[in-house]
Amino acid sequence: MPRLKMKTLALAAVTSLTAIAGGDRAAQAVEAIPVLLCPFGCGPMAGDTILMNQLIQAQSEVMILPQETPGYNYNIREMALNESKRKTSIFATEDTLIQVAYQGGQGSMAEFLPEPVQIPWKLLYGEAWWGQGKFLATFDCSLKTMADLKGKRISLGLRGQSDWGVFSRLFLEYGYGVTPENTDIRHMTPGQLTQQLIDGATDAAVTPIGAEPTLTNFLIPGPVRQLEATGKKICYLGVTKEIVDKLNEQFDATWIHVTLPPNTLPHQDEPLGVGFNRAYKAAHEDFSEETAYKLVKAVAEIGPKMKELHALWNIWNPELMTCGLSEENAHPGAIRAFKELGWWELTEKCDPMTYPEVK
């Protein structure tokens, strides 16, 4: 769906639902915030649309307008190139994406980001830890590691998607020597790539998993359930801590190696090594401090209710919203909101997101 159409639908929703929440006067008081998300059908699109509705019903002073995009990798480039959006829009991103974008235009990153994006974006709040792209799923259990995929057929996400498309390629290449030159690598949407694996058109595919900082509550998204529904045995190709450390050194990044206990994923009989990164809503430093403050406060207050309304929010907690934030990387409005909520001390439980050195 084109972005213009998605924006039109969101604006229509705001107009109608705000009228329900309080009439024309309330509509005039609401500040609408476009938020760049991901391809149509992705979890954050549905989750943020429900969040939008809840903000309207709560007669919040701020409102988000979910915008379909080709993915988080697209978002960071669009925000970098389109300066007009910096004061008005926010975007979904990840700590490791902000970091690897500093090497845009270099080596393999040039395929995904033609130029470097060396902007110290300011974090608003955390919303998930994502593992997709740092492990793969297969029905061919003779494949034991990602290195065994050389010469095979692999379904990955779009080039505009960070975890699904970019990070999966980086881990395959720099970790295991699997590249488009020696392997049939296909980029497509999550729905398409999952169906290709089910149909046997490819030998392995990226598939998702979400988590939160305590690593006690995991999110098993729809594509995994689609694979499970086939009744076939699913095997997983994980990554070692050594490979995660190697990628972190290569890209001055902070992927987190986690060993998933058996049975975290369907048919997962043994511990599985996965690389996680932390997802956030972020903005440019020019984004209004007052608007950032109001948005973070509103999301924090609605968070407990959202857990009951959408599966992606099952992993929500105050620790997730604050993990990785610091005085250096967080937006001043967000810092003010979290301090007022009494949550800022929770940031001490996590290592902060860091910015790479400009090279």
C-alpha positions in Angstrom: 0.0 0.0 0.0 1.5 3.4 -0.9 2.5 5.6 1.9 0.1 8.3 0.8 -2.8 6.0 1.0 -1.7 4.7 4.4 -1.4 8.3 5.6 -4.9 9.1 4.3 -6.4 6.2 6.1 -4.6 7.2 9.3 -5.8 10.7 9.1 -9.4 9.5 8.5 -9.1 7.4 11.6 -7.9 10.3 13.7 -10.7 12.5 12.4 -13.5 10.0 13.1 -12.2 8.6 16.4 -11.3 11.9 17.8 -14.8 13.1 17.2 -16.0 10.1 19.2 -13.6 10.9 22.0 -14.6 14.5 22.4 -15.8 16.4 19.4 -14.3 19.2 17.3 -12.6 21.0 20.2 -10.7 17.9 21.1 -9.7 17.3 17.5 -8.1 20.8 17.4 -6.1 20.1 20.5 -4.5 16.9 19.3 -1.0 17.0 17.9 -0.6 14.3 15.2 2.9 12.6 14.9 3.6 10.6 11.8 5.7 7.5 12.7 7.6 5.6 10.0 7.2 1.8 10.6 7.6 -1.2 8.3 5.9 -3.1 5.4 2.1 -3.5 5.5 1.2 -6.6 7.6 4.1 -6.3 10.0 3.4 -6.6 13.8 4.4 -3.0 14.6 1.9 -1.6 12.0 -1.0 -3.4 13.7 0.3 -2.7 17.2 0.7 1.1 16.6 -2.6 1.3 14.9 -4.3 0.0 18.0 -2.1 2.3 20.1 -3.3 5.2 17.9 -6.9 4.2 18.7 -6.2 4.0 22.4 -4.6 7.4 22.4 -7.7 8.8 20.7 -10.0 7.2 23.2 -8.0 8.5 26.1 -8.2 12.0 24.6 -4.4 12.3 24.7 -2.8 15.6 23.6 -0.6 13.6 21.1 -1.5 11.1 18.5 0.6 8.8 16.3 -0.1 8.3 12.6 1.3 4.9 11.6 3.0 5.1 8.2 3.8 2.0 6.1 7.4 1.9 4.8 9.7 -0.7 3.3 11.3 -1.2 6.7 13.5 0.1 9.4 16.5 0.4 7.1 14.4 2.6 4.8 13.3 4.7 7.8 16.8 5.7 8.9 17.8 6.8 5.3 14.5 8.6 4.7 14.9 10.6 8.0 18.5 11.4 7.1 17.7 12.6 3.6 14.4 14.3 4.3 15.2 17.1 6.7 11.6 18.4 6.6 10.5 15.3 8.7 13.0 15.8 11.5 10.9 18.3 13.4 7.6 16.5 12.9 8.1 12.7 12.5 9.4 9.9 14.6 10.5 6.4 13.4 11.0 2.8 14.4 14.6 1.7 14.5 17.2 -0.3 16.4 20.4 0.3 18.2 22.4 -1.8 15.9 20.9 -0.2 12.8 21.8 3.3 14.0 25.3 1.9 14.5 25.9 0.0 11.2 24.4 3.0 9.3 27.6 4.8 10.1 29.3 2.5 7.6 26.8 3.1 4.8 28.3 3.3 1.4 31.2 1.0 2.4 31.6 -2.7 1.5 28.4 -4.8 1.7 26.6 -2.0 3.4 26.6 0.0 0.2 23.9 -2.3 -1.2 21.6 -1.3 1.6 22.6 2.2 2.4 24.4 4.0 -0.5 25.7 6.7 1.8 26.6 6.7 5.5 24.0 8.0 8.0 26.1 9.3 10.8 23.4 11.0 12.9 23.2 10.6 16.6 19.4 9.9 16.7 17.7 10.4 20.0 15.8 7.5 21.5 12.2 7.9 22.8 11.4 4.5 24.2 12.1 0.8 23.8 9.5 -1.5 22.4 11.1 -4.9 21.7 14.2 -7.0 21.4 14.3 -8.7 18.0 16.2 -11.8 17.1 15.2 -12.4 13.4 18.1 -12.2 10.9 20.5 -13.6 13.4 19.3 -17.2 13.1 17.4 -19.1 10.3 14.8 -21.8 10.1 14.8 -24.8 7.8 12.9 -28.1 7.2 16.2 -29.8 6.1 17.6 -30.9 9.4 20.8 -32.2 7.7 21.9 -28.5 7.7 23.7 -27.8 11.0 25.1 -24.3 10.7 24.7 -21.3 8.5 27.9 -22.3 6.7 26.1 -25.3 5.3 23.8 -22.9 3.4 26.6 -22.1 0.9 25.2 -23.0 -2.5 21.6 -23.4 -1.2 18.5 -21.3 -1.7 17.7 -18.8 1.1 14.7 -16.5 1.6 15.5 -13.3 3.4 13.5 -10.0 4.0 13.5 -6.9 2.0 16.6 -4.8 1.6 14.7 -2.0 3.3 14.3 -4.2 6.4 17.0 -4.2 9.0 16.8 -7.5 10.8 15.0 -9.4 8.1 17.1 -8.2 5.1 20.2 -6.4 6.1 21.4 -8.1 9.3 20.7 -11.5 7.9 23.0 -10.8 5.0 25.7 -9.4 7.2 25.7 -12.4 9.5 25.7 -14.8 6.6 28.6 -13.0 4.8 30.9 -11.9 7.7 30.1 -14.8 9.9 29.9 -17.8 7.5 31.1 -16.7 4.1 27.6 -17.1 2.5 27.1 -14.4 -0.2 25.0 -13.7 -3.3 28.0 -14.8 -5.4 28.0 -18.3 -4.0 24.4 -18.8 -2.9 20.9 -18.2 -4.2 19.7 -15.4 -1.8 16.3 -14.0 -2.4 14.9 -10.8 -0.8 11.1 -10.6 -0.3 8.4 -9.7 2.3 8.0 -11.8 5.4 4.9 -13.4 4.1 6.4 -14.3 0.8 9.7 -15.7 2.2 7.8 -17.8 4.8 5.6 -19.3 2.0 8.7 -20.1 -0.1 10.1 -22.2 2.7 6.8 -23.9 3.2 6.5 -24.7 -0.5 10.1 -26.0 -0.7 11.1 -23.3 -3.0 14.0 -22.4 -0.7 16.1 -24.4 1.8 16.1 -21.9 4.7 14.5 -18.7 5.6 14.7 -15.9 8.2 12.0 -16.1 10.9 11.2 -13.9 13.9 11.3 -14.0 17.6 10.9 -11.1 20.1 12.0 -10.7 23.7 12.3 -8.2 26.5 15.3 -7.3 28.8 14.6 -10.0 31.5 14.6 -12.7 28.8 11.8 -14.5 30.6 9.0 -13.5 28.2 9.4 -14.3 24.5 7.2 -13.4 21.5 6.6 -16.0 18.9 5.2 -14.1 15.9 2.9 -15.3 13.1 5.5 -16.5 10.6 6.8 -19.0 13.1 3.3 -20.3 13.7 2.8 -20.7 9.9 5.9 -22.9 9.8 4.7 -24.9 12.8 1.3 -25.4 11.2 2.8 -27.4 8.4 3.4 -30.3 10.8 7.0 -30.6 9.6 9.9 -30.7 11.9 11.5 -27.2 12.1 15.2 -27.0 12.7 17.1 -23.8 13.4 20.5 -22.5 12.4 21.9 -20.3 15.2 24.9 -18.2 15.7 27.7 -18.5 18.2 28.9 -15.8 20.6 32.2 -15.7 18.7 30.3 -14.7 15.5 28.3 -12.1 17.3 31.5 -10.6 18.8 33.0 -10.7 15.3 30.1 -8.7 13.8 30.1 -6.3 16.7 33.8 -5.6 16.1 33.4 -5.3 12.4 30.5 -2.7 12.6 31.2 -1.1 16.0 27.8 -2.5 17.0 26.2 -4.0 20.1 24.3 -7.2 19.1 23.6 -9.2 22.2 24.2 -13.0 22.1 21.5 -15.0 23.9 21.2 -18.7 24.2 17.5 -19.6 24.0 16.5 -22.5 26.3 15.1 -25.6 24.6 11.4 -25.3 23.6 11.5 -21.5 23.4 10.6 -21.9 19.7 8.5 -24.7 18.2 10.4 -28.0 17.8 13.5 -26.4 19.3 15.0 -29.5 21.1 18.4 -28.0 22.0 19.7 -24.6 23.2 19.9 -22.1 20.3 22.3 -19.2 20.0 20.7 -16.0 18.7 21.8 -12.4 18.3 19.4 -9.9 19.6 19.1 -6.1 19.0 17.0 -3.6 20.8 14.2 -1.8 18.9 13.1 1.8 19.7 11.0 4.7 18.6 13.5 7.5 17.9 13.6 11.0 16.6 16.0 13.7 15.5 17.3 16.0 18.2 15.3 18.8 16.5 12.0 17.0 17.3 10.0 19.0 19.9 11.0 18.3 23.5 7.4 19.0 24.7 5.9 16.6 22.1 8.4 13.9 23.0 7.6 14.3 26.6 3.8 14.0 26.1 4.2 11.0 23.8 6.4 9.0 26.2 4.1 9.8 29.1 1.0 8.7 27.1 2.6 5.4 25.9 3.8 4.6 29.4 0.3 5.1 30.8 -1.5 3.1 28.1 1.2 0.3 28.0 -0.5 -2.0 30.6 -3.8 -1.9 28.7 -2.0 -2.5 25.4 -0.7 -5.8 26.7 -4.3 -7.0 26.6 -5.0 -5.7 23.1 -2.1 -6.9 20.8 0.3 -9.8 21.0 3.4 -7.7 20.3 2.7 -5.7 23.5 2.7 -8.9 25.6 6.4 -8.3 26.2 5.8 -4.6 27.3 7.1 -3.5 30.7 8.8 -0.4 32.1 12.2 -2.1 31.9 11.7 -2.6 28.1 10.7 1.1 27.6 13.9 2.3 29.4 16.5 -0.3 28.6 19.4 1.1 26.6 18.5 4.8 27.2 21.0 7.3 28.7 21.5 11.0 29.2 23.6 10.9 26.0 21.4 9.0 23.6 17.8 9.7 24.8 15.7 12.6 23.7 15.4 15.3 26.4 11.7 15.1 26.3 11.8 11.4 26.9 14.3 11.8 29.8 11.9 14.3 31.4 9.0 11.9 31.0 10.8 8.9 32.5 12.1 10.9 35.4 8.6 12.2 36.2 7.3 8.6 36.0 10.0 7.5 38.4 11.4 5.1 35.8 14.7 6.7 34.9 16.6 4.7 37.5 15.6 1.5 35.5 18.1 2.6 32.8 20.9 1.5 35.2 19.9 -2.2 34.6 21.0 -2.1 31.0 24.0 -1.1 29.0 23.3 2.1 27.1 23.1 2.3 23.3 26.4 3.8 22.1 27.2 5.7 18.9 30.1 4.6 16.7 33.1 6.9 16.0 32.8 8.9 12.8 35.4 7.5 10.4 
